[in-house]
Amino acid sequence: MAEAVAMLGITKQFPGVLANDDVDLVVEGGEIRAIVGENGAGKTTLMRILYGLEKADKGTIRVKGEEVAIPNARTAIALGIGMVHQHFKMVPSFTVAQNVVLGMEPHRGVLYEEGQSRNDVLGLSSRYGLVVEPDRRIMDASVGEQQRVEILRALYRKADILILDEPTAVLTDSETEELFAILRRLAQDGLTILFISHKLREVLAISDNTTVMRNGRVVGTVRTAQTTSDELSEMIIGRASLESASRDRAAAKVGEAVLDLEGVCVHDARGLLAVKSVSLQVRSGEILGIAGVEGNGQLELAEAITGLRPTAEGRIALLGNEIQNLSVRQIREAGVAHIPADRYAMGVSADALVWENLCGTSYYEEEFSGRIALSIDSILSNARVLIKEFDVRTPTLHCPARNLSGGNLQKLVVARELGAERAQLVVASQPTRGIDIAGTEAIRSMLMDYASRGAGVLLISADLDEILAISDRVVVMYEGQLTEVGTVDASTRERVGRIMTGADL
Amino acid sequence: MTARTEAEVVTDTSRLRAMLSSAGLQLLNYALILLLALGVGALAIAASGKDPVAAYQALLRGAFGSVRALANTLDRSTVMILAGLAAVLAFSTSVRNLGIEGQLYMGAFIAAWVGFGIDGLPSLLHIVLAFVASAIAGAAWGLVPILLRTRWDVDEIVTSLMFNYIATFFTAYLVAFPFKSDTTILPGTDPINATAKLPRFIRGSPLSVGFPMALVLVVVVYWFLFRTKQGYELRMVGMNPRFAAYAGLPVKRSALLGMLLSGAMAGVGGASLILGFFGRFITQFSLGYGWDGIVISLLAKNNPIAVIPAAIFYAGLANGSLEMQSATQVPTMLVSTVKGVIMFIVTAQVFLRHLARRSPR
């Protein structure tokens, strides 16, 4: 096959960061190319340059053999390049078909041809096996369907080079399988696919070749069939041996129940019942994983336990004392730490300084303040200890938290929540989502350490690999209810997968 | 290892450079805003056939040109500093208090009442009493809007704004009927007793101890916001209420406290004008100082220390415009144009920064 895309000597400098440093990327037509690397490795920047969203400082781009300049996305689209972003960009109140044709609607004179666009969408849809319901509004469509609409939108614009930025981050295992089937069919049809991912298992499953980036440079490109997950993660991290965090279940000393839920019901923001009579126990020394597709009541459950949302019915006991509907501070003081799912909006105050974030749950304690004034000195020295112990990389304690990278921001949250060492229960929601491999490993080990010191950990994660890697026992949450799966073994993945998509109910 | 340390050193120095250049950029930013605003003003002056250079010279002379001009400008800045602090206290706590003007009126009226209504107190005690009473009055005027917000989620932007009208018309009624004084042709109260008057410094200028008092309050507010437990809570609630709730901070109590402190500061501002300048309460005394306070807090980016230069600048514009009008016949209204341009640019910057943060890089 002929060369589809060649990016040569691409260099891009952001203030303080060399995002791309003399990067070469050559992709053949009809190829599925995975681009992997940690957060900040420069993958997304490189793709944004190709799609015209960023301008390279240096370097040349060839598309289908011709040297081109891509100053904006319009040019990229005209060259046959399409991009499916991590966060979809669609009009929620428009239908699937309307979103697909938006911007280049079929028309007769000034009149929009609704029927024509439905037919076009159905044609594309059946040709590539991209199942969508053309008349459904986007806001009613599932995440997987929304993603298929995004792909259709690129195909409708005659894209033959398709960029997908972490397409599986929002998908369930079975949706991911469907996506891969679609991508294979597209590639057979001659489309070139650039696939950005963190997840090595998926990269190995789908791609023909894999390009690894690290610190803005290309480390190497390998034939995927001839590589292994170990080899790839070595290239990604740049370390010879990566101790992958996994749970030593035999060594776990499980004790009495720390958290005991009985018949707990919780409403969501719209007043609908999101948690339906849930009972569960987390015992000391144990990591209990709650698997499931997001939006099945996990968020509401975590918020009820931590006091952010009222418990409508049932009891929540921490070490035998009822804590339901107490204030957040009372629950924290009783020994609950909380790593929230949305770290940017809730886990930190992005405009506040790093030290102000670190003392958010302890500033009022005797050690850190007098009756009126804060003891800034002891707060700062404690903050220094925390960022050292939890390896939070920040230039200074006095910069806004928003300056930190995603992984460091999450380590900051973990440092604050676990650093005080008084928590008996840790509620961790999506603790490593969007975080690079090294950061993920660090955070998982912190959680495992904490469990081995006798605390209970309630791990809520949509990432099944994470649940399987570090939890002792697994339950699945589906439509507000829990199904016990039991201790983790070889058959857990398949069973969980069936339950979380509702197949087993 | 060595390479890594070098890299770290490099990023450290580049960070320092970045910090210095950001402070420099801030100053440059302000300079450009000022230049642009004065430029637009100059165009307006030139369009009306007058000489912009002469007008601006007169403006500068009137604001800072002599000891007395300077003293008068500082005197006028006093209430602006206090109103600016009131706005800083509210806005750094996420309380959108648009009722500063009304709170200023209530504080001013109560200060006048204490000033003329009580006889035979030692001066210091009388003044302190008048200020305390005005602080309570200002805080009380903020109470209803903030309780409506914390109890029933009623937007305090609207309610506090409406309370301005109640305050100005209510005090106008008071001085027109129950407290009507025969000693003045304007609707106003009786003059306050000599013991309640703020001591002045310079013959021929109203500059009084109100000004140093305002400076002290700037330091107190700074200390409160950045060095105390409650100040920390207020700021954290203001910066991200969801984080504050998650961390277990008292979100509602902080909103309540922020509004009460803001109202109290506005009340003190009103009192400073009555006890230091007018010597009695008269209707329409304020000239919109409460609104100036909001703009000043925007200019100062909610930093209490920066309120001082911002308020002095605003006071200088107001005082200088009088000299400009008498010397060059350029009407004082021109200053509103200049202020309007500044306001426009500053709010646009706040808005654009907000947008820039929301969009991912």
Chai-1 contact restraints between the chains, C-beta under 6 A:
chainA,res_idxA,chainB,res_idxB,connection_type,confidence,min_distance_angstrom,max_distance_angstrom,comment,restraint_id
A,V328,B,G248,contact,1.0,0.0,6.0,A-B,restraint_1
A,R329,B,G248,contact,1.0,0.0,6.0,A-B,restraint_2
A,R332,B,G248,contact,1.0,0.0,6.0,A-B,restraint_3
A,A345,B,R242,contact,1.0,0.0,6.0,A-B,restraint_4
A,M346,B,R242,contact,1.0,0.0,6.0,A-B,restraint_5
A,M346,B,F243,contact,1.0,0.0,6.0,A-B,restraint_6
A,M346,B,Y246,contact,1.0,0.0,6.0,A-B,restraint_7
A,S349,B,M236,contact,1.0,0.0,6.0,A-B,restraint_8
A,S349,B,M239,contact,1.0,0.0,6.0,A-B,restraint_9
A,S349,B,N240,contact,1.0,0.0,6.0,A-B,restraint_10
A,S349,B,F243,contact,1.0,0.0,6.0,A-B,restraint_11
A,D351,B,M239,contact,1.0,0.0,6.0,A-B,restraint_12
A,A352,B,M239,contact,1.0,0.0,6.0,A-B,restraint_13
A,G360,B,A247,contact,1.0,0.0,6.0,A-B,restraint_14
A,T361,B,A247,contact,1.0,0.0,6.0,A-B,restraint_15
A,Y363,B,Y232,contact,1.0,0.0,6.0,A-B,restraint_16
A,Y364,B,K229,contact,1.0,0.0,6.0,A-B,restraint_17
A,S369,B,K229,contact,1.0,0.0,6.0,A-B,restraint_18
A,I372,B,T228,contact,1.0,0.0,6.0,A-B,restraint_19
A,A373,B,R227,contact,1.0,0.0,6.0,A-B,restraint_20
A,A373,B,T228,contact,1.0,0.0,6.0,A-B,restraint_21
A,L374,B,R227,contact,1.0,0.0,6.0,A-B,restraint_22
A,L374,B,K229,contact,1.0,0.0,6.0,A-B,restraint_23
A,P395,B,R15,contact,1.0,0.0,6.0,A-B,restraint_24
